[in-house]
């Protein structure tokens, strides 16, 4: 679990006070990985407590995080200083937060990041790392994974060393997000809850978090909250949804959306929505509610993104999806391989 968390509107201003005791020395910088959407946001940038040799690196999130991106960042950080940084600070959405976690781990573990895609392959504790989400829903701020697209698969670095040492949850940082981005990322949280609460891995711990997050999602996407109430509650829903899947697992929507992302580069939030829209047979109540939320907010999902794919391309997506065995076991049960065939997955992908 994340050992330290601060929540509150305006709490981002506490960052300097929080990280100062963690500075190793004047030569060991803090590296701030910041979503490049903030590159010209002087208000936010002025609040980043730069000292000595600290550095801001702006991160493009036009594509999903890649293992090659992690390796380049690590190489540049190592070459830029004779000592390890004091810490990595991620400021952005799920992509930036996942990159921050991965970079912190790879600075202390030898080899390429693709070698650690899987479960519990990390052997050395990473350097101090802080997560500051600027959009809510992914649960990346609390999860024990960092989802990366590698040369052959999309899979997380899942380990007990992955979670942030410190998280700052400031709902004010989520202001100004487009309705579509708000919805897609928020639905990532909602789908986390549905997949966790209906899965075979469910336990009392994950159920408590999942039920809390699900009720918050219903308030946010079907209720009549004020903008500030919605921001506060979605940030809490993201946290609780992330905690739920940290102690259980996701399911069919995530397994199949990874295939879309790997082949087509579909962003995670919208990819989950595109897939979940067709999963009535697995999550009838959850999909029905999703369609109500979609209609209430006037969201129109892309159609026909798989219409012109070749058999080889379908096979690539299916291979990526089937490689995520814990997700399928959680969703279907231990005999999932007898129920989830390649032809069944191809039929589902063909509808998208």
C-alpha distance (Angstrom), angle and dihedral (degrees) to the residues before:
residue distance angle dihedral
X1 . . .
X2 3.79 . .
X3 3.78 103.1 .
X4 3.81 98.6 -153.1
X5 3.80 131.2 30.9
X6 3.80 134.4 170.6
X7 3.81 120.2 -163.8
X8 3.78 129.8 -173.1
X9 3.78 145.2 94.3
X10 3.79 107.5 -78.2
X11 3.82 93.9 13.8
X12 3.83 90.9 127.4
X13 3.81 86.5 82.1
X14 3.82 88.4 68.6
X15 3.82 92.1 66.0
X16 3.81 95.1 99.7
X17 3.79 92.8 49.9
X18 3.81 90.5 48.2
X19 3.80 99.8 49.5
X20 3.81 100.8 35.9
X21 3.84 94.4 83.8
X22 3.83 88.7 51.6
X23 3.81 95.3 57.8
X24 3.81 108.0 115.2
X25 3.81 95.9 -157.3
X26 3.80 140.9 -42.8
X27 3.81 92.2 -81.2
X28 3.81 94.9 51.6
X29 3.82 105.3 79.7
X30 3.74 132.0 -157.4
X31 3.80 110.1 -121.7
X32 3.80 114.2 -146.7
X33 3.80 114.4 -157.2
X34 3.81 103.9 -162.0
X35 3.81 129.4 -177.4
X36 3.80 105.9 -109.1
X37 3.80 90.4 -129.5
X38 3.82 83.5 82.3
X39 3.81 95.4 51.0
X40 3.81 91.8 109.9
X41 3.80 96.6 31.3
X42 3.79 99.1 111.5
X43 3.81 92.5 177.2
X44 3.79 93.8 60.5
X45 3.80 95.7 36.9
X46 3.81 91.1 52.8
X47 3.82 88.9 60.3
X48 3.82 93.6 57.0
X49 3.84 104.6 102.6
X50 3.81 101.3 -133.3
X51 3.81 117.4 -178.0
X52 3.82 136.3 165.0
X53 3.82 109.2 -21.4
X54 3.83 96.8 -11.3
X55 3.78 114.3 144.7
X56 3.80 138.3 -156.4
X57 3.81 116.4 -147.6
X58 3.80 114.7 -170.1
X59 3.79 113.6 -141.3
X60 3.79 124.6 -151.6
X61 3.80 112.8 -139.0
X62 3.78 97.5 -172.0
X63 3.80 87.1 111.9
X64 3.79 132.4 35.6
X65 3.86 114.8 -93.4
X66 3.79 113.7 -82.4
X67 3.79 132.8 -157.4
X68 3.81 88.3 -125.6
X69 3.81 89.4 56.2
X70 3.81 90.4 52.9
X71 3.81 92.0 49.2
X72 3.82 93.0 50.2
X73 3.81 91.9 49.2
X74 3.81 91.5 49.2
X75 3.81 92.2 48.0
X76 3.80 92.6 49.5
X77 3.81 92.4 48.1
X78 3.81 92.4 48.8
X79 3.81 93.0 46.8
X80 3.80 91.7 46.4
X81 3.79 96.3 59.3
X82 3.79 138.9 31.6
X83 3.81 90.9 -138.9
X84 3.78 135.7 46.9
X85 3.81 114.9 -93.5
X86 3.78 119.6 -100.9
X87 3.77 88.1 -122.9
X88 3.79 150.4 -32.3
X89 3.81 117.2 -112.9
X90 3.82 116.6 -164.1
X91 3.82 116.4 -158.9
X92 3.80 114.3 179.8
X93 3.77 144.1 46.3
X94 3.78 129.1 -38.6
X95 3.80 94.5 -67.3
X96 3.81 93.7 55.7
X97 3.81 92.3 42.8
X98 3.81 91.3 51.4
X99 3.81 90.7 49.1
X100 3.80 90.9 49.9
X101 3.81 91.6 52.6
X102 3.80 92.5 46.1
X103 3.82 94.5 48.0
X104 3.82 91.5 48.9
X105 3.81 89.4 53.4
X106 3.80 97.2 44.1
X107 3.81 92.9 51.7
X108 3.82 87.7 70.1
X109 3.81 101.9 30.4
X110 3.79 121.3 71.4
X111 3.78 124.8 -125.6
X112 3.78 134.4 27.0
X113 3.80 123.4 -35.1
X114 3.81 91.9 -121.5
X115 3.81 87.8 67.3
X116 3.81 89.2 65.5
X117 3.79 98.9 50.0
X118 3.78 103.1 122.3
X119 3.77 137.7 47.1
X120 3.82 125.6 -35.7
X121 3.81 97.1 -18.8
X122 3.83 94.3 130.5
X123 3.82 110.1 97.9
X124 3.81 103.5 176.1
X125 3.79 128.2 59.0
X126 3.80 112.0 -110.8
X127 3.78 124.9 -126.4
X128 3.82 120.3 -84.7
X129 3.81 109.9 -66.6
X130 3.80 133.7 -175.2
X131 3.80 128.3 -162.4
X132 3.81 123.7 -152.0
X133 3.82 111.8 177.1
X134 3.81 118.5 -152.2
X135 3.81 93.8 -174.7
X136 3.79 127.7 38.1
X137 3.78 131.4 -131.9
X138 3.78 112.3 54.5
X139 3.80 96.3 84.4
X140 3.82 88.0 -142.4
X141 3.79 88.8 131.2
X142 3.81 90.9 67.7
X143 3.81 106.8 22.3
X144 3.82 127.5 108.1
X145 3.78 92.7 -133.4
X146 3.78 139.4 71.6
X147 3.80 111.5 -153.5
X148 3.81 113.1 -138.8
X149 3.78 135.5 172.0
X150 3.80 109.3 -132.5
X151 3.79 133.1 -176.5
X152 3.81 93.5 -82.8
X153 3.80 107.5 15.9
X154 3.78 148.1 11.4
X155 3.78 108.8 -118.1
X156 3.77 139.1 137.2
X157 3.77 132.7 -110.6
X158 3.79 93.7 -118.8
X159 3.80 115.5 -169.9
X160 3.78 145.3 124.7
X161 3.81 87.4 -107.9
X162 3.82 93.9 58.3
X163 3.85 103.0 77.5
X164 3.77 118.9 95.3
X165 3.80 119.5 -98.0
X166 3.81 89.7 -140.5
X167 3.79 134.5 16.2
X168 3.80 128.5 -168.0
X169 3.81 114.3 -158.6
X170 3.80 109.6 -164.7
X171 3.83 111.8 164.9
X172 3.81 90.9 -163.7
X173 3.81 88.6 71.6
X174 3.83 89.8 66.8
X175 3.81 94.4 63.1
X176 3.79 117.9 118.1
X177 3.82 98.0 30.3
X178 3.81 115.9 144.0
X179 3.81 117.9 -107.0
X180 3.79 91.7 -115.4
X181 3.80 94.7 50.7
X182 3.83 90.4 45.2
X183 3.80 90.2 52.0
X184 3.81 98.4 44.3
X185 3.80 93.9 47.8
X186 3.79 92.4 42.2
X187 3.80 89.5 51.9
X188 3.79 88.9 55.0
X189 3.80 85.3 64.2
X190 3.81 92.7 44.8
X191 3.81 91.5 50.4
X192 3.82 90.0 48.2
X193 3.80 87.6 58.6
X194 3.81 95.8 46.9
X195 3.80 93.4 47.5
X196 3.79 93.7 45.0
X197 3.81 96.2 45.9
X198 3.81 94.3 48.3
X199 3.81 96.7 41.7
X200 3.78 131.3 104.5
X201 3.82 91.4 -124.1
X202 3.81 91.6 64.1
X203 3.81 117.1 129.2
X204 3.80 135.3 170.0
X205 3.81 92.4 -92.2
X206 3.81 96.7 51.6
X207 3.82 92.0 38.2
X208 3.81 92.2 58.3
X209 3.81 92.2 52.9
X210 3.82 93.4 41.1
X211 3.79 94.6 51.2
X212 3.80 91.5 49.1
X213 3.81 92.1 50.3
X214 3.82 92.5 46.1
X215 3.81 93.1 53.4
X216 3.80 90.2 48.3
X217 3.82 90.3 51.4
X218 3.81 90.6 52.5
X219 3.81 90.1 52.1
X220 3.79 92.8 47.1
X221 3.80 100.6 44.2
X222 3.82 101.3 30.8
X223 3.81 102.5 26.3
X224 3.80 135.2 72.9
X225 3.79 104.9 -107.6
X226 3.79 125.5 158.1
X227 3.83 115.5 -109.6
X228 3.81 92.7 -103.6
X229 3.82 92.2 47.2
X230 3.80 89.5 50.3
X231 3.80 91.9 50.1
X232 3.79 93.1 49.4
X233 3.79 95.0 45.7
X234 3.81 96.1 44.5
X235 3.80 89.9 52.8
X236 3.81 88.2 53.0
X237 3.80 91.9 44.6
X238 3.81 89.7 52.8
X239 3.80 90.9 51.1
X240 3.80 94.3 47.9
X241 3.80 93.5 42.6
X242 3.79 90.1 51.4
X243 3.79 90.5 49.8
X244 3.79 90.7 50.2
X245 3.80 94.6 56.1
X246 3.81 91.5 40.5
X247 3.79 87.3 66.8
X248 3.82 97.2 35.2
X249 3.83 126.0 13.5
X250 3.80 144.3 -106.2
X251 3.80 123.6 -108.2
X252 3.79 149.6 -158.0
X253 3.82 99.4 -18.8
X254 3.80 93.7 53.1
X255 3.80 93.7 42.5
X256 3.80 91.6 53.6
X257 3.80 96.4 39.2
X258 3.81 89.0 57.4
X259 3.81 86.8 61.7
X260 3.81 91.2 52.5
X261 3.78 91.1 47.6
X262 3.80 94.9 48.2
X263 3.81 95.5 49.0
X264 3.79 104.4 29.0
X265 3.80 102.2 22.9
X266 3.81 91.2 -120.9
X267 3.80 109.9 172.9
X268 3.79 114.4 -110.7
X269 3.81 100.6 -114.4
X270 3.79 98.2 46.8
X271 3.80 90.2 39.4
X272 3.79 90.8 58.0
X273 3.80 89.8 49.2
X274 3.81 93.5 49.9
X275 3.80 91.3 50.7
X276 3.82 97.9 40.0
X277 3.82 90.5 53.4
X278 3.84 87.4 69.8
X279 3.82 100.9 42.5
X280 3.82 102.4 90.4
X281 3.81 90.7 127.4
X282 3.82 90.7 60.6
X283 3.82 102.4 32.3
X284 3.84 108.4 18.8
X285 3.81 98.2 164.7
X286 3.79 94.0 38.8
X287 3.81 93.9 51.0
X288 3.81 92.1 46.4
X289 3.80 90.4 54.6
X290 3.81 90.7 44.5
X291 3.81 90.3 55.9
X292 3.82 89.7 51.6
X293 3.81 90.4 52.3
X294 3.78 91.1 46.8
X295 3.81 91.9 51.6
X296 3.81 94.1 45.4
X297 3.81 91.8 56.4
X298 3.81 97.0 38.8
X299 3.80 94.7 -118.2
X300 3.81 116.2 167.8
X301 3.81 113.2 -166.6
X302 3.82 122.5 -147.4
X303 3.79 112.8 -95.9
X304 3.80 132.1 -151.5
X305 3.81 97.6 17.4
X306 3.83 89.5 145.6
X307 3.82 96.0 39.5
X308 3.80 97.8 106.2
X309 3.79 101.5 34.6
X310 3.79 121.7 129.4
X311 3.80 123.7 -126.3
X312 3.81 88.0 -105.2
X313 3.81 91.0 55.4
X314 3.80 91.6 48.7
X315 3.80 88.2 51.3
X316 3.83 91.1 53.8
X317 3.81 91.7 53.3
X318 3.79 92.0 45.2
X319 3.81 92.1 49.2
X320 3.80 91.7 52.1
X321 3.79 91.9 46.8
X322 3.82 95.4 47.9
X323 3.81 91.5 48.9
X324 3.82 89.0 69.6
X325 3.79 93.9 80.1
X326 3.84 99.3 163.3
X327 3.81 89.8 56.4
X328 3.79 92.7 53.2
X329 3.79 93.0 44.0
X330 3.80 90.4 52.2
X331 3.80 92.0 48.7
X332 3.81 102.0 39.6
X333 3.81 107.4 15.0
X334 3.79 136.2 -111.9
X335 3.83 92.0 -52.5
X336 3.80 92.9 55.5
X337 3.82 93.3 122.9
X338 3.80 89.2 66.0
X339 3.79 91.8 52.5
X340 3.79 105.4 36.7
X341 3.80 107.0 65.5
X342 3.77 128.3 177.2
X343 3.80 91.0 -114.3
X344 3.80 90.9 53.2
X345 3.79 91.2 52.6
X346 3.80 91.6 46.6
X347 3.80 90.4 53.1
X348 3.80 90.3 51.9
X349 3.80 94.3 46.7
X350 3.82 89.5 48.2
X351 3.82 89.7 62.1
X352 3.80 92.7 57.5
